[in-house]
């Protein structure tokens, strides 16, 4: 699907409204994905580097990586971050030798003020099963989950469940999981727990973050 770069906030919101109707929020999605991709974008002013890190779904070893440089094409507007990151991420995903079974975004899917965060946007454009794992709550309210690993509570917005607050490490602050496209919430959380055997954040996020920062530091970005 074509990546559109809007010229205004109104156009961006119209694109979100159009693409939102294409979401598959029922899944269930891959229960044991063989290839799991993490995506992240690093910035230096108007320059950016997007990274895709594909890990083996069992060993969590890095099996493929792609970085793409570029320039920011849309101003930062809360709720419209995807328009800054999606063009480079779609290009990076398109350069993979084999499509991943699941894409994990460092951000949000349905847990978004317009119910269409980066994970939703990227999922609809690529057709790939996609979830979002945020470090903090962008929207909504929730009770704290129990301290044990695997405990969770609902993240709600305007009375609707838009994600889960999931404890990935005992006694450590939780992460915020939401579906993006072609994955249900149960499957999303099972995959996040599988991707966090040692640390709070998924290995996909940790590796793709490191790759994007390294690429930016090495000046892979086109001038």
C-alpha positions as CSV (number, residue, x, y, z in Angstrom):
1,X,0.0,0.0,0.0
2,X,1.3,3.5,-0.9
3,X,2.8,5.6,1.9
4,X,1.1,9.1,1.8
5,X,2.9,12.2,3.2
6,X,0.2,14.6,4.2
7,X,0.6,18.4,3.8
8,X,-1.3,19.4,6.9
9,X,-2.7,18.1,10.2
10,X,-6.2,17.9,8.6
11,X,-4.9,15.7,5.8
12,X,-3.0,13.5,8.2
13,X,-6.1,12.9,10.3
14,X,-8.1,12.1,7.2
15,X,-5.5,9.5,6.2
16,X,-5.7,8.0,9.7
17,X,-9.5,7.9,9.4
18,X,-9.3,6.2,6.1
19,X,-6.7,3.6,7.1
20,X,-8.4,2.9,10.4
21,X,-11.3,1.2,8.6
22,X,-8.8,-1.4,7.3
23,X,-7.6,-2.6,10.7
24,X,-7.9,-6.2,11.8
25,X,-8.0,-6.2,15.6
26,X,-9.2,-9.8,16.1
27,X,-6.2,-11.7,14.8
28,X,-5.4,-13.9,16.5
29,X,-2.0,-13.5,15.0
30,X,1.1,-15.7,15.3
31,X,1.4,-17.7,18.6
32,X,5.0,-18.9,17.9
33,X,6.5,-16.5,15.3
34,X,9.7,-17.8,13.7
35,X,10.9,-14.3,12.7
36,X,10.1,-11.4,14.9
37,X,11.1,-7.8,13.8
38,X,11.7,-4.8,16.0
39,X,11.5,-1.4,14.5
40,X,12.8,1.9,15.8
41,X,13.8,5.4,14.5
42,X,16.6,7.6,15.9
43,X,16.7,11.4,15.2
44,X,19.3,14.1,15.0
45,X,17.4,17.3,14.1
46,X,15.8,16.8,10.7
47,X,17.9,13.7,10.0
48,X,16.7,10.2,10.9
49,X,17.8,6.6,10.8
50,X,15.2,3.8,10.8
51,X,16.2,0.3,11.8
52,X,14.6,-3.2,11.5
53,X,16.1,-6.0,13.6
54,X,14.8,-9.5,12.9
55,X,15.3,-12.0,15.7
56,X,14.8,-15.7,15.7
57,X,11.6,-16.3,17.6
58,X,13.0,-19.1,19.7
59,X,16.7,-18.1,20.4
60,X,16.1,-14.3,20.1
61,X,19.4,-14.1,18.1
62,X,19.7,-11.4,15.5
63,X,19.3,-13.0,12.0
64,X,18.8,-10.0,9.8
65,X,19.1,-6.2,10.0
66,X,18.3,-3.2,7.8
67,X,18.9,0.5,8.4
68,X,17.6,3.3,6.2
69,X,18.5,6.9,6.4
70,X,16.4,9.9,5.5
71,X,15.0,13.2,6.5
72,X,11.9,14.1,8.5
73,X,8.9,14.6,6.1
74,X,6.3,15.8,8.7
75,X,6.5,18.1,11.7
76,X,6.1,16.6,15.1
77,X,2.5,16.6,16.2
78,X,1.2,14.5,19.2
79,X,-0.9,11.7,17.8
80,X,0.6,12.0,14.3
81,X,4.1,10.6,15.0
82,X,3.7,7.8,12.6
83,X,3.9,10.2,9.6
84,X,7.5,11.0,10.6
85,X,8.5,7.4,10.9
86,X,6.4,5.2,8.6
87,X,8.1,6.1,5.2
88,X,11.5,5.0,6.4
89,X,10.2,2.0,8.3
90,X,8.2,0.7,5.3
91,X,11.3,1.1,3.1
92,X,13.4,-0.8,5.7
93,X,10.9,-3.6,6.0
94,X,10.7,-3.9,2.3
95,X,14.4,-4.5,2.0
96,X,14.3,-7.6,4.2
97,X,15.0,-10.9,2.5
98,X,12.0,-12.6,4.1
99,X,9.0,-10.9,5.7
100,X,8.8,-11.2,9.5
101,X,5.9,-13.1,11.1
102,X,5.4,-10.3,13.7
103,X,6.5,-6.7,13.9
104,X,7.0,-5.1,17.4
105,X,6.9,-1.3,17.5
106,X,8.4,0.9,20.2
107,X,5.2,2.7,20.7
108,X,1.5,2.3,20.4
109,X,-1.2,0.7,18.4
110,X,-4.9,1.1,19.5
111,X,-3.7,2.8,22.7
112,X,-3.7,6.1,21.0
113,X,-5.9,9.2,21.2
114,X,-7.2,8.6,17.7
115,X,-7.1,4.8,18.1
116,X,-4.5,4.6,15.3
117,X,-0.9,4.7,16.5
118,X,2.3,3.7,14.8
119,X,1.7,-0.1,15.1
120,X,-1.7,0.3,13.5
121,X,-0.4,2.5,10.7
122,X,2.6,0.3,9.9
123,X,0.5,-2.8,10.0
124,X,-2.1,-1.6,7.6
125,X,0.4,-0.3,5.1
126,X,2.5,-3.5,5.2
127,X,-0.2,-6.1,5.9
128,X,2.1,-7.6,8.6
129,X,0.9,-8.6,12.1
130,X,2.0,-5.7,14.3
131,X,1.9,-4.8,17.9
132,X,3.0,-1.8,20.0
133,X,4.9,-1.9,23.3
134,X,5.2,1.5,25.0
135,X,7.5,2.4,27.9
136,X,4.8,4.7,29.3
137,X,1.1,5.3,29.0
138,X,0.3,7.7,26.2
139,X,-3.4,7.6,26.9
140,X,-5.9,5.9,29.2
141,X,-6.1,4.9,32.8
142,X,-5.3,1.7,34.6
143,X,-4.7,0.1,38.0
144,X,-1.2,-1.1,38.8
145,X,-0.7,-4.8,38.0
146,X,0.5,-7.2,40.7
147,X,4.3,-7.3,41.1
148,X,4.8,-10.8,39.6
149,X,6.1,-11.2,36.1
150,X,3.1,-11.8,33.7
151,X,0.6,-9.9,35.8
152,X,-1.5,-7.4,33.9
153,X,-4.4,-5.0,34.1
154,X,-6.6,-3.4,31.4
155,X,-5.6,0.0,29.9
156,X,-8.9,1.8,29.2
157,X,-9.8,4.9,27.3
158,X,-13.3,6.3,27.3
159,X,-14.6,3.1,28.8
160,X,-13.0,0.9,26.1
161,X,-10.0,-1.5,26.6
162,X,-7.3,-0.3,24.3
163,X,-4.4,-2.3,25.7
164,X,-2.8,-4.0,28.7
165,X,-0.4,-2.9,31.4
166,X,2.0,-5.9,31.5
167,X,4.6,-6.7,34.1
168,X,7.6,-8.3,32.3
169,X,10.0,-8.3,35.2
170,X,9.1,-9.0,38.9
171,X,8.9,-5.7,40.8
172,X,9.9,-3.6,37.8
173,X,7.6,-1.0,36.2
174,X,5.3,-2.5,33.5
175,X,5.1,-1.9,29.8
176,X,2.0,-0.9,27.8
177,X,1.0,-3.4,25.2
178,X,-1.6,-2.6,22.5
179,X,-2.6,-4.4,19.2
180,X,-1.7,-2.8,15.9
181,X,-3.0,-5.1,13.1
182,X,-3.8,-8.8,12.6
183,X,-3.1,-9.7,16.3
184,X,-5.4,-10.0,19.3
185,X,-4.4,-8.7,22.7
186,X,-3.9,-12.1,24.3
187,X,-1.5,-13.1,21.6
188,X,0.3,-9.7,21.7
189,X,1.0,-10.2,25.5
190,X,2.2,-13.8,25.1
191,X,4.7,-12.6,22.5
192,X,5.9,-9.7,24.6
193,X,6.5,-12.1,27.5
194,X,8.4,-14.4,25.2
195,X,10.6,-11.5,24.0
196,X,11.4,-10.4,27.6
197,X,13.3,-13.3,29.2
198,X,15.9,-11.0,30.9
199,X,14.9,-7.3,30.6
200,X,11.8,-5.2,30.9
201,X,11.7,-4.2,27.2
202,X,11.4,-6.7,24.4
203,X,14.7,-7.8,22.8
204,X,13.4,-6.6,19.5
205,X,13.1,-3.1,20.9
206,X,16.5,-3.2,22.6
207,X,18.3,-4.4,19.4
208,X,16.5,-2.1,16.9
209,X,17.0,0.9,19.2
210,X,20.8,0.2,19.3
211,X,20.9,-0.3,15.5
212,X,19.1,2.9,14.7
213,X,21.3,4.9,17.1
214,X,24.5,3.3,15.7
215,X,23.4,4.0,12.1
216,X,22.7,7.7,12.9
217,X,26.1,8.0,14.6
218,X,27.8,6.5,11.5
219,X,26.0,9.0,9.4
220,X,24.2,6.6,7.2
221,X,21.5,9.3,6.6
222,X,21.4,10.7,3.2
223,X,22.2,14.5,3.0
